[in-house]
Amino acid sequence: MDRMNTSRRTALALGTAAAATPWLGGTSVQARAATPGSATSTGDAATTGLEELGITELRRRMNDGRLDAERLTRYYLDRIERIDPLLHAVIEVNPDALREARRVDAEGDPGRPLHGMPILLKDLVETADRMHTTAGSLALRGLRPAKDATVAARLRAAGAVILGKTNLSEWAGGMSLTHHAGWSARGGQTRNPYKLDRSPSESSSGTAVATAASLCVAGIGTETNGSIIDPASANCVVGVKPTVGLVGRGGVIPGVPSQDSVGPIARTVRDAAILLGTLVGIDDRDPATEASRGRFHRDYTRFLDADGLRGARIGVPRAVYFGYSHHADEIAERAIATLREAGATVVDPADIPTAEQLEDLPSSMVVQAYEIKRGLNAYLAGAPGDHPRSLAELIAFNRAHADRELRYVRQDGLEAVHEMDFTEREYRQALATNHRLSRAEGIDAVLRRFRLDALVMPTTGPPAKIDLIRGDSYGGGASTPAALAGYPAISVPAGFAFGLPVGLTFMGTAWSEPKLLRYAYAYEQAGRVRRPPTYRQADIGF
């Protein structure tokens, strides 16, 4: 439910923080003192220097016998134990992770795309095991899903080891009208690994931070508006927000279904492409995936080409998406120069005609309130376990546990949704307005007018300082057009401002993931921006 109002400044802007204060909540990751400068403490030569290795190289080591799933899983569990006390990115580790890894080794099927790869899931994704699925809320500690979410089941089928769950903005940012990214009552405050007093940005923050810090091979996030691509930008990783309907959402706690996407967060575009190929397909629990029939691909790596920008027509929408951060603008200008050098034809400017309207759209509030209210009420009523059975009961629970649930955030976001009541007709009209302005008169209009293959803009500005008392500040970002349209977007590391990461977003029309991945990969190979974090306390600000 991140960034529940498109402007984040109007009635339903519903989660930001990573404080340089002691741990502020209860995570089930019990760890000793962190020593992040140490690459590995296991002393196992097979796991030396794995921090930045991707799926392809890790599988190569497994295939030639230098590594197996159990040793790789132990390696990441050790890193979580040593490093996560600084970051609070992992809300819970899977107590059966090593057992799963041994099972994968015993099955001996290295041909599966994620054979033995430890993956972390955002704590919205249900798993039918001994882990919880809570949206970061103390209210859902009693929830025990009867089956895996579709994406979790597909990851297991592809050979992945489910390593644990990641922290998030509670209820995916839906608790409060004040922005507190990465804070939940259950998991505490997630911190940015590049500077520990900086925001991890948006609700998939735990997954992005854990991936950036090499606490897993890669992870799964969800996005309503910005909550994959913004934390990807803030933590120097790759985030893919797919077309709505490309990846099934069965068994994922809902936000705004007309906008919700489940997607990969990884350290490289190749790893994101591998992960995406395992997630796609028709989901019997998600009718929206019917639209993807004949449009999804099991192997997105075949679209990756280091020379893939040559001949591409890339547009730069400057109105709204530039000008809110001169640091982001400078980094984006260098990225645009790299696109030209790589052979792309850059059309600049190529503005989205409806950009201003999309950022503060009354119909967006109607859609969000209508879908959140019905989605959460239906989910809570049907989910097994001892927990609140409705939005009203959830609000009452939070009041009864205000010392922990409402210590830093109000629940005025949830209360606003509960109090608003729109008719189905009002909702349908509002949804049609959102789609018209973001699709035919928005993204598709600019692509058609300038004969473009994709758009590029800075994802968002450098991450702001965490402020648990007043909430994090937010300057601007690129996510809203694709969010309202249900279209894909990919954020790739683009540069640093005073050591703080900034990403570049590639955005396109529905089902254009093959193109966007090709362009993002070619840019990544030309720019070579990614570098691992140093876990520094802030020593400079601006």
C-alpha positions in Angstrom: 0.0 0.0 0.0 3.0 2.3 -0.2 2.5 5.9 -1.2 -1.3 5.5 -1.0 -1.9 8.9 -2.5 0.0 9.6 -5.6 1.4 12.9 -4.3 2.1 11.4 -0.8 0.8 14.7 0.4 -3.0 14.4 0.2 -5.6 12.5 2.2 -4.4 8.9 1.8 -0.7 9.1 1.7 -0.5 5.8 3.8 4.5 4.5 5.6 10.1 5.9 6.3 12.9 5.6 8.7 16.2 4.0 9.6 17.3 5.6 12.8 20.8 5.9 14.1 19.2 4.9 17.5 19.1 1.5 19.1 16.7 -1.2 17.9 13.1 0.0 18.1 11.0 -3.1 18.0 10.8 -6.9 18.3 12.4 -8.9 15.5 12.8 -12.7 15.8 16.3 -12.5 14.4 18.4 -13.0 17.6 22.0 -12.0 16.8 25.3 -11.2 18.3 27.2 -8.0 17.8 27.6 -7.1 14.1 31.0 -7.1 12.4 30.1 -6.0 8.8 33.7 -5.5 7.7 34.3 -9.2 7.8 33.3 -10.9 4.6 32.5 -14.2 6.2 33.1 -15.8 9.6 32.6 -19.4 8.8 36.2 -20.0 7.7 34.9 -22.1 4.8 37.0 -21.5 1.6 33.9 -22.3 -0.5 32.1 -19.3 0.8 34.9 -16.8 0.6 34.2 -13.7 -1.5 30.5 -14.5 -2.3 29.1 -11.1 -1.3 28.5 -9.7 -4.8 28.2 -13.0 -6.7 25.0 -13.5 -8.7 22.9 -16.5 -9.4 24.8 -17.6 -12.6 28.2 -17.7 -10.8 26.8 -19.3 -7.7 25.2 -22.1 -9.7 28.5 -22.5 -11.6 30.2 -23.1 -8.3 27.5 -25.6 -7.4 27.8 -27.4 -10.7 31.5 -27.9 -10.4 31.2 -29.1 -6.7 32.8 -26.1 -5.0 29.5 -25.1 -3.3 26.2 -26.6 -2.3 22.9 -25.2 -1.1 23.5 -26.0 2.6 26.9 -24.1 2.7 25.4 -21.2 0.8 22.4 -21.0 3.2 24.7 -21.2 6.2 26.8 -18.4 4.7 23.7 -16.1 4.4 22.4 -17.1 7.8 25.7 -16.1 9.3 25.7 -12.7 7.6 22.2 -12.1 8.8 23.3 -12.9 12.4 26.3 -10.7 12.2 25.1 -7.7 10.1 21.4 -7.5 10.4 21.6 -6.1 14.0 22.8 -2.9 12.3 20.0 -2.9 9.7 16.9 -4.6 11.0 16.1 -5.7 7.4 15.2 -9.3 8.3 12.1 -9.6 10.4 12.4 -13.4 10.8 14.6 -16.2 9.6 13.2 -19.5 8.4 13.9 -22.1 11.2 13.8 -24.8 8.5 16.1 -23.0 6.0 19.0 -25.5 6.5 16.6 -28.4 6.2 15.2 -27.0 2.9 18.8 -26.5 1.7 19.7 -30.1 2.5 16.5 -31.3 0.7 17.6 -29.3 -2.4 21.0 -30.8 -2.3 19.5 -34.3 -1.9 17.2 -33.8 -4.9 20.2 -33.1 -7.1 18.4 -31.1 -9.8 20.9 -28.3 -10.7 19.0 -27.5 -13.9 16.3 -25.6 -12.0 16.8 -21.8 -12.4 17.1 -21.1 -8.7 18.7 -24.3 -7.5 19.9 -23.8 -4.0 19.5 -20.0 -4.1 18.5 -18.5 -0.7 15.7 -15.9 -1.2 14.1 -13.5 1.3 10.4 -12.6 1.0 8.7 -9.4 2.1 6.5 -10.0 5.1 3.3 -9.8 3.0 4.0 -13.1 1.3 2.4 -16.1 2.9 4.4 -19.3 3.6 2.9 -22.5 4.9 5.7 -23.2 7.3 6.8 -22.2 10.8 7.3 -18.6 9.8 4.7 -15.8 10.4 3.1 -13.6 7.8 2.2 -10.3 9.5 2.6 -7.2 7.4 4.9 -6.1 10.2 1.9 -5.9 12.6 1.6 -7.4 16.1 -2.0 -8.1 15.2 -1.2 -10.9 12.8 1.3 -12.9 14.9 -1.4 -15.6 15.1 -1.8 -15.9 11.4 -0.8 -19.3 10.0 -1.5 -19.6 6.3 -2.8 -22.9 5.0 -0.6 -22.8 1.9 2.2 -21.0 0.3 1.5 -17.8 -1.7 1.8 -18.5 -5.4 5.1 -16.8 -5.7 6.5 -18.7 -2.7 5.4 -22.0 -4.2 7.0 -21.1 -7.6 10.2 -20.1 -5.9 10.4 -23.5 -4.1 9.6 -25.3 -7.4 12.4 -23.5 -9.1 14.8 -24.8 -6.4 15.0 -21.7 -4.1 15.6 -21.9 -0.4 13.2 -19.6 1.4 15.6 -17.9 3.9 13.2 -15.7 5.8 10.9 -12.7 5.8 11.9 -9.0 5.5 10.8 -6.0 7.4 8.6 -3.4 5.8 6.6 -0.2 6.4 3.8 -1.7 8.6 0.8 -2.6 6.4 3.0 -1.7 3.5 2.8 2.0 4.5 -0.9 1.9 5.1 -0.9 2.7 8.8 -0.3 6.5 8.8 -0.6 9.6 6.8 2.9 10.4 7.9 5.7 8.8 6.0 7.7 6.2 8.1 9.4 3.9 5.6 10.8 0.7 6.9 9.2 0.9 10.4 6.9 -1.7 11.8 5.9 -2.6 15.3 7.1 -6.1 14.9 10.3 -5.5 13.1 11.5 -2.1 14.3 13.2 0.4 12.0 15.1 -0.8 8.9 18.2 1.3 8.2 19.9 2.2 5.0 23.3 0.3 4.7 25.0 3.1 2.9 24.5 5.5 5.8 22.8 4.2 8.9 20.8 7.3 9.7 19.2 7.4 6.2 15.9 6.1 5.1 15.7 2.7 3.4 12.7 4.2 1.4 9.2 2.8 1.0 7.7 -0.5 2.1 9.9 -3.1 0.4 12.8 -1.5 2.3 13.7 -4.7 4.1 14.1 -6.7 0.9 16.1 -3.9 -0.8 18.4 -3.4 2.3 18.9 -7.2 2.7 19.8 -7.6 -1.0 22.1 -4.6 -1.0 23.9 -6.0 2.1 24.2 -9.5 0.7 22.0 -11.1 3.3 20.5 -13.2 0.5 21.0 -13.9 -3.2 17.9 -11.8 -4.0 14.5 -11.0 -2.6 10.8 -10.5 -3.3 9.1 -7.1 -2.9 5.7 -5.7 -3.6 4.7 -2.4 -5.0 1.5 -0.3 -5.1 3.3 3.0 -5.8 7.0 3.2 -5.4 7.6 0.5 -2.9 9.9 -1.6 -5.1 11.6 0.9 -7.3 12.2 3.6 -4.6 14.0 1.3 -2.1 15.9 -0.2 -5.0 17.1 3.3 -5.8 17.9 4.2 -2.2 19.9 1.0 -1.6 21.8 0.6 -4.9 20.1 -2.5 -6.2 17.8 -3.4 -9.1 14.0 -3.4 -8.6 11.5 -4.7 -11.1 7.8 -3.6 -10.7 6.0 -5.8 -13.3 2.9 -5.1 -15.2 -0.1 -5.8 -13.0 -1.2 -9.3 -13.8 2.2 -10.6 -14.9 3.0 -12.1 -11.5 0.2 -13.8 -9.4 -0.7 -12.3 -6.1 -2.5 -15.2 -4.6 -1.5 -15.5 -0.9 -0.1 -11.9 -0.7 -1.7 -9.5 1.7 -3.5 -7.0 -0.5 -3.2 -3.3 -0.8 -4.7 -1.7 -3.9 -5.3 -4.6 -6.3 -5.6 -2.4 -9.4 -2.0 -1.3 -8.7 -0.4 -4.1 -6.7 2.6 -5.9 -8.2 5.0 -8.5 -6.9 8.5 -8.4 -8.2 12.2 -9.1 -7.8 14.9 -7.1 -6.1 18.4 -8.1 -6.9 22.0 -6.8 -7.2 22.0 -7.2 -11.0 19.6 -7.0 -13.8 20.5 -10.6 -14.8 19.5 -11.9 -11.4 16.3 -9.9 -11.5 15.5 -11.3 -14.9 16.1 -14.9 -13.7 13.9 -14.4 -10.7 11.1 -12.7 -12.8 11.0 -15.8 -15.1 10.3 -18.1 -12.1 7.4 -15.9 -10.8 5.3 -15.3 -13.9 2.3 -17.3 -15.1 -1.4 -17.8 -14.6 -2.4 -17.9 -11.0 -5.8 -19.5 -10.2 -6.0 -17.2 -7.1 -5.5 -14.0 -9.1 -7.9 -13.4 -12.0 -5.7 -10.5 -13.2 -3.1 -12.9 -14.4 -5.5 -14.1 -17.2 -4.5 -11.0 -19.1 -0.8 -12.3 -19.1 -1.7 -15.4 -21.1 0.6 -15.5 -24.1 2.5 -12.4 -22.9 4.8 -13.8 -20.2 8.2 -15.5 -20.7 9.9 -18.2 -18.6 13.3 -17.0 -19.5 13.8 -13.2 -19.5 17.6 -13.5 -19.7 17.3 -14.1 -23.4 16.4 -10.5 -23.8 19.5 -9.2 -22.1 22.1 -7.7 -24.5 25.0 -5.5 -23.5 24.5 -3.7 -26.9 20.7 -3.5 -26.3 20.4 0.3 -26.3 21.7 0.6 -29.8 18.8 1.9 -32.0 16.4 2.3 -29.1 14.4 5.5 -28.8 14.3 6.6 -25.2 12.3 9.6 -24.0 13.0 11.9 -21.1 9.9 13.2 -19.3 11.2 16.3 -17.5 8.0 17.9 -16.3 7.4 16.7 -12.7 10.1 14.0 -12.8 13.1 16.4 -12.8 13.7 19.4 -10.7 12.8 18.2 -7.2 16.5 17.2 -6.4 19.5 18.7 -8.1 21.5 15.7 -6.9 19.2 13.3 -8.7 19.1 15.6 -11.8 22.9 15.6 -12.0 23.1 11.8 -11.8 20.3 11.4 -14.3 22.0 13.7 -16.8 25.1 11.6 -16.6 23.0 8.5 -17.1 21.3 10.0 -20.2 24.8 10.8 -21.6 25.6 7.1 -21.1 22.5 6.1 -23.0 23.5 8.2 -25.9 27.0 6.8 -25.9 25.6 3.3 -25.9 23.7 4.0 -29.1 20.3 5.1 -28.0 18.4 8.0 -29.6 17.4 10.2 -26.7 14.3 12.3 -27.2 14.5 15.2 -24.7 12.1 16.4 -23.5 9.4 13.9 -24.0 6.9 14.9 -21.3 3.9 12.8 -20.1 1.0 15.1 -21.0 -0.9 14.3 -17.8 2.0 14.3 -15.4 0.8 17.2 -13.2 -2.7 15.7 -13.0 -1.4 12.3 -12.0 0.5 13.6 -9.0 -2.6 14.9 -7.1 -5.6 13.0 -8.6 -8.9 13.0 -6.6 -9.9 9.8 -8.3 -6.8 8.0 -6.9 -8.0 8.6 -3.4 -11.4 7.0 -4.2 -9.8 3.9 -5.8 -7.3 3.5 -2.9 -9.9 3.8 -0.2 -12.4 1.5 -1.9 -9.9 -1.2 -2.7 -8.0 -1.1 0.6 -11.1 -1.3 2.7 -12.6 -4.2 0.8 -9.4 -6.0 0.3 -8.3 -5.9 3.9 -11.7 -6.7 5.3 -11.9 -9.8 3.0 -8.4 -10.9 3.8 -8.7 -10.6 7.6 -12.1 -12.3 7.6 -10.7 -15.3 5.6 -7.2 -15.7 7.0 -6.8 -18.5 9.5 -5.6 -18.0 13.0 -6.4 -15.8 16.0 -6.2 -12.2 14.9 -8.5 -9.2 14.1 -11.2 -10.2 11.6 -11.9 -6.8 10.1 -10.4 -3.3 9.6 -12.4 -2.1 12.5 -11.0 -4.8 14.8 -7.5 -4.1 13.6 -7.9 -0.4 14.5 -9.2 -1.4 17.9 -6.3 -3.8 18.4 -3.8 -1.0 17.6 -5.5 1.3 20.1 -5.3 -1.4 22.8 -1.6 -1.9 22.0 -0.7 1.7 21.4 2.5 1.6 23.4 4.0 -0.6 20.7 1.8 -0.2 17.6 1.4 3.6 17.8 4.6 4.6 19.5 6.0 6.5 16.5 3.1 6.4 14.0 -0.6 7.2 14.1 -3.1 5.0 12.4 -4.8 7.9 10.7 -4.3 6.2 7.4 -6.2 3.1 8.4 -8.9 5.2 10.1 -9.4 7.4 7.0 -9.9 4.3 4.8 -12.3 2.8 7.4 -14.4 6.0 7.5 -14.6 6.6 3.8 -17.4 4.9 1.9 -17.7 5.1 -1.9 -20.3 3.4 -4.1 -19.2 0.8 -6.7 -20.3 3.3 -9.4 -18.1 6.0 -7.9 -15.2 3.6 -7.7 -15.6 2.3 -11.3 -15.7 5.9 -12.6 -12.6 6.8 -10.6 -10.7 3.7 -11.8 -11.6 4.5 -15.4 -10.2 8.1 -14.8 -7.0 6.8 -13.4 -6.5 4.4 -16.3 -7.4 7.0 -18.9 -5.0 9.6 -17.6 -2.1 7.3 -16.9 -2.5 5.0 -19.9 -4.0 6.4 -23.2 -3.5 10.0 -22.3 -0.3 9.5 -20.3 2.4 6.9 -20.8 1.0 5.5 -24.1 0.4 9.0 -25.4 4.0 10.1 -25.1 5.4 6.8 -26.4 3.1 7.1 -29.4 3.8 10.8 -30.1 7.6 10.4 -30.2 7.7 6.8 -31.4 9.5 5.8 -28.2 10.5 2.4 -26.8 10.7 3.5 -23.2 11.0 6.5 -20.8 13.8 7.3 -18.4 13.9 9.5 -15.3 15.6 9.6 -11.9 13.8 7.1 -9.6 13.8 9.4 -6.6 16.3 11.7 -4.8 19.0 10.6 -2.4 17.5 9.0 0.8 16.5 11.5 3.5 17.4 11.2 7.1 15.1 9.1 9.3 12.9 11.1 11.6 10.7 8.8 13.7 9.1 11.7 15.4 8.0 13.8 12.5 8.2 11.3 9.7 10.6 11.1 6.8 10.7 13.8 4.1 9.9 13.1 0.5 10.8 15.3 -2.4 9.6 13.5 -5.5 9.9 10.4 -7.6 9.0 8.6 -10.8 6.7 5.8 -9.7 3.2 7.3 -10.1 2.5 7.0 -13.8 3.3 3.3 -13.9 1.5 2.7 -10.6 -1.8 4.1 -11.7 -1.5 2.5 -15.2 -0.5 -0.9 -13.8 2.5 -0.7 -16.2 6.1 -1.9 -15.6 9.1 0.0 -14.3 12.7 -1.0 -13.5 15.1 1.0 -11.3 18.8 0.5 -11.8 21.7 2.0 -9.8 22.7 5.3 -11.5 25.1 7.0 -9.2 25.8 8.4 -5.7 25.4 11.8 -4.0 27.7 12.1 -1.0 27.7 8.3 -0.8 23.9 8.0 -1.0 22.6 5.9 -3.9 20.2 7.2 -6.7 18.6 5.0 -9.3 17.4 5.5 -12.9 13.9 4.3 -13.8 13.1 2.7 -17.2 9.3 2.8 -17.8 7.1 1.5 -20.6 3.7 0.3 -21.7 2.0 -2.9 -20.5 3.9 -6.2 -21.0 7.1 -4.3 -22.1 9.3 -6.1 -19.5 11.5 -7.7 -22.3 12.4 -4.2 -23.7 12.9 -2.6 -20.3 15.1 -5.4 -19.1 17.2 -5.2 -22.2 17.7 -1.4 -21.8 18.3 -1.7 -18.1 20.9 -4.4 -18.6 22.7 -2.5 -21.4 22.8 0.6 -19.2 24.0 -1.4 -16.2 26.9 -2.9 -18.2 27.9 0.5 -19.6 27.6 2.4 -16.3 28.9 -0.2 -13.8 27.6 1.9 -10.8 26.8 -0.8 -8.3 29.1 -1.0 -5.3 28.5 -2.7 -1.9 27.6 -0.7 1.2 30.0 0.3 3.9 27.5 0.5 6.9 28.8 4.0 7.9 27.2 6.2 10.4 26.3 9.5 8.8 29.4 11.7 8.6 28.1 14.3 6.1 24.7 15.8 5.2 23.2 18.1 2.7 
